[in-house]
Amino acid sequence: MDAQEVRILNFQDYLSSSSQIKNCFIDGIGKSLKQTGFVVCKNVGLENIMSQVRKQEHLFFETISFEQKMHLFLPQTRGERGFIPLGGETALGEKYPDLKEYFEFGRENDSRYDANIWPSSNILPQFKSTLLAAYHLQEEKSHLLLQAIAQYLGFPQDELKEDATGGNSVMRLNFYPSKQYLLNLLTHYCHTPLSPISESLATEMLNDLAQPSAQPKAIRAGSHKDSNFKTSLYEPNKGLQVLIDGEWQDIPHIKNSTVINIGQKLEIKTNLPATIHRVINPTCDFTQSRYTEPYFNHPHSDCILNKQTGLTDKAYMQHLLTQRYTAATSSSAK
């Protein structure tokens, strides 16, 4: 097997009563993450709840108006709760914001973190309960995967799980719209004083996307590393790429699989690599929308990421959020 290949494993092997099969999984997940920062796990056990999530996700992005969604946009949460419009997130070093909208939520009724922001139950009666059920199952599976990673590294089995217990982990519904949706939205941005991005940038992006046969300069998610401990992404459609040895490699689309990748916090703690990845536009004139639902696993705020410097999760996040999130300040640039 290519030493730099993203491996495909069966998660059920980790739950096997056979120590040989279980140890083979531990070795496989560790080596794949060490070599590429990514691994694909089949049969994690998320398919039933995630099929329900995707129904709610489509209802949210396809039946609620932009104005209704904007009522769920609170810039002071810095992108970690509620609805975030196009223009709300720009990968570090990129000129253009990601071509996406998203809805994000975390722990419910936890005073340590910002409160979740939900659409009215009169509009989407099953939305909140479905998403919270998915969040709890994602957390359960994530803790098991952290145990497997800890075992590979020779850590105490529960060390990484305990680091993540009670952390500000969040789940996101990403909506990557079709080109026509983006053209309509940017046209709206150019004619409203409440646009999340400046009029000049909206106009520049609109003119760029309006070119019929040219690849747009902006893409669905610019090149970046995740900031968290670990990301779990259930059955993503084509478009996700990871940078390995200077070349972009496609992450395979496999039914009922979960793509796992290392974030910068776990890189600091374990030296496993947080590799650069992106989501590209499928074609120059893309007509299909794309949906994904990443679960971003974060450690608790007092977790020591670097024992030598004493760097805590709280200190790391305070610095990071001032760089990453753009929508809270973009309107003042108009």
N, C-alpha and C positions, 0 to 999 in steps of 0.2 A: 504493500500500500504506500502511496505517495506520502512522504513525511509531512507535507504541508496541505493535506486534504482534510476537509471538514468531515469527520466521521459520522456515520449513521448508526445509532444504537437502539436497542429495544429496552425501554425503561423497565419492563416487567422482569428483565434479568436481574435488576437490582433487588427485586422483591423475592427472588427465588430462594427456595430452601437449600439449594445447592451452593455451598461456599465457593466452588470453582466458577460457577456461572456468575455469581454475584461479584466475585473478585475480578472477573474478566470485564464486567461492566465498569467497575471502579477504575480499572486500568485504562479502559477505552475512553471514558469521559475525561479523565485527567490528561491523557496524552493529546486528545483532540483539542482541549482547551489550552494546553501548554503550547501546542504547535500553531494554532490558528486563532485562539480566543473564542471559537465557536464550536458547537456540536449540535447535531439533530437527534432528538429522541422520539422514537415512535411509541405509541400506546401509553402515554402518560396518564390518561384517564380524564381528559378534559372535554371530550367530544360532545357529550350530552349538554352540559351547561353552556359550552361555547356556541352551540347551534342556537340556543335560546338568546344568548347575548347578541349574536349577529342579527337576529330578527329585530330586537330592540334598537340596535345600532342603526339599521336601515330606516326604521321608523323615525328615529331622532333626526337624522340628517336629511331625510327625504320628505318628511311631512311637516316639520316645524319650520316656520319662516326664519329668515336671517334675523329679523327684528326680535322674534321670540327667543332665538338662541342668544342674542346679544344681551338679553336680560340676565343671562347666566354667566356673563363675562364680568369678572371683578379683577382689574389689573393688580390690586394689592396682593393677590395670592401668587403673583409671579408665575403663572402658568401651571400651578400645582392643583388647582381645584376649579371645577366648572368648565365652561365653554371657552375655547381659545380660537379666535378667528384667524383667517389667513393674514399673515404678517406678525403673528404672535411669537414665532420662534424662528430664529436664524442660526444656523450652524456657525460656530466660531470660525472666523476667517472668510466666510462667504458674504458676498455682496447682497444677494437676494434672499428673502425669507423662503422657508420651505413652502411648497405648493400643497398646503393641507390645512384642514381645520381639525380640531380635536376636542374631546370631552374627557376630563380627568377627575378622578376621585380617589379617596384613600380610606383610612380607618373611620368608621362611623362613631360619632359621639366620644371622641377622644380629645380632651381639652388640651393636650400637648401640641396638637396640630390644628391647622385651619379647618373650619367646618366644611363638609361637603355641600355642594350647591346642586340641588336637584330640580328638574322640570316638574311642574305641577302634576299630581296624580290624575287630575282631570284630563290632562293631555296624553300622558303615557302611564297608565295605571300599573303596569308590570315592570317598568323601567328600573326603579330603585331596587326592588327586591331581587330581581334577576341579576343585576350587576353586583350587588353585595354578596349574593350566593357564589358568584364566580370569583370574586375577590378572595373569599375565605378558602375556596378550594385551590385557587392558584397559590395562596400562601402555604397551604398544607403540602402541596407538591414541591414547591420551591424549597421548603425546609428539608425535604427528603434529598433533593438534589444537592443542597449544601452539605448534607452529611456525607454523601458520596464523594464530593470534592475534597472535604476535610480528610476523609480516609485516604484518598490518593496522596495528599500532601503530607500524611503522617501526623496531622493534628489530632487532638482528641475529637472523637466523632461528632460531638454536639457543639464544638466551639463556634463554628460559623453560624449554625442555627441559633445559638444563644445570642450571638452578635446581632442577628436580624430580628429576633423576637421583640415585638413592640416598636419596631422601626417605622419610619414614615414611608412605608412602601405604598406605591400608587399603581393604579391600573388606568389605562388610557384607551379610548376609542379613537383611532386615527381615521380620518376621511380624506383620501386623496382624490379630488374631484376630476371629472372629465375636463377637457380643454374648453368646451363651450361653457360649462359652469364657471370656470375661472374667468373667461372673457366677460361674462355677465356680471360677475362679482366685482371685478376690477373696474368695469364701467361704472358700477354703483359707487365704488370707492372714490372715483374721480369727481363725483358730484355730491359728496356728502362731507360736511365739516367734522363728522364723527368717525372718519375712517381710521382703522388701526395703524395704517401706514401713511406716509406723507403723500400729498397729491402728485408730486413730481415722480416719486418712486412708483406709485400706482400707474401713472401714465407710461413710464418707461417699461414696466412689466407688461402692460396691456399692448403696447406697440410691438414688443418682442414676441408675445404669444400669438399675436394676430398674423404673423408671417406664416403663410400656408405650408411651406415646405422646409422651413429651417428648424433645427432642433432648438427649443427654447433654452435660454441661458440658465433659467431657474429650473430646479428639479424638485421632485416630491420630498426628498429629504437630503440635504446637503451632507457632505462627508463629515463624519463626527465619530467620537467615542462616547459611549454611554458613561454617565457619571456615577452610577449606582454600584451596588454589589454585583448584581446579576440580573439579566433581562430574560424573561420567558415570553416567547412569541408563538402563539398557536397557529399552525398551518398557514403561514403567509403565502400569498400569491407571488408569482414571479416579479422580480424587480429589486429584491434585496441582494446587495452585493457586499463582499468583504474584500479588503485590500490585503493581499498576501504576497510577500516578496515583490512588491511594486506593481502587481497585476490585480485587476478586479476579477473576482471569481463569483459566479452566481451561487447563491444558496439554493439547494434543490427544493422544489415544491413536492412534498410527500403528504398524502392524505393522513389526517389524524396525527400528524407529527408536531412536536414543539421544538422550536429553534432556541437554543440557549447560548447567550454570549456574556462574556466577562465585562464588568464595568470598571471604571477607574478606581473606585474605592477598594474593590477586591484586588486590583492590581497592586495598589499601594501595600495592602496587608499581606499578599501572598506571592507577588511577582508573576502571577499568571497574567498574560497580556490582554489588555483592553484594546482590541484592534479597531482600526478605522473601517466604517461601513457607511452605506448610503442606500437610498431608494431612487432608482432612475425612472424617468418617464418611459413608458413602453414603446411609443413611436413619436414622430414629430407631431402628428395630428391625432392625439389619443382621444378616443371616444368612450372608453370604459373607466369607471371609477374604481378605486381600490380601497379596501377596508382592512385594518389590522387592529389587534387588541393587546398591545404589550403590557406585561406585568413587570414593573420596575421594583425589584427587591432592594430595599435600603436597610442598613444597620440602624440601631437606635442611636440617639444623638450623643450619648456618652461613650460610644464604642471607640476604642483607641485604634486608629488605622495604622499609625506608625509608632512603634514603641520607642524608637530612638529619639524622635522629635516630640512625642506626646500629642501629635495631631489627632484631634477628635473629629467625628462625623459632623458635629455642629459647626466647628470652625471651618471645615472644608466646604460645607454647603453655603455658609454665609458668603464666602468668597466666590463660589461658583455661580450662584444665582444672580449676582450683580453683573456677570458677564454674559450669561446664557440667554436671559429672557429680555425681549425687546419691546413687546407691545405696550408695556406700562409707560414707556417714555416716548414712544414714536410719535404720538399725536402732538407732543409739544414741539416737534421739529417742523411742523407745517408752517 
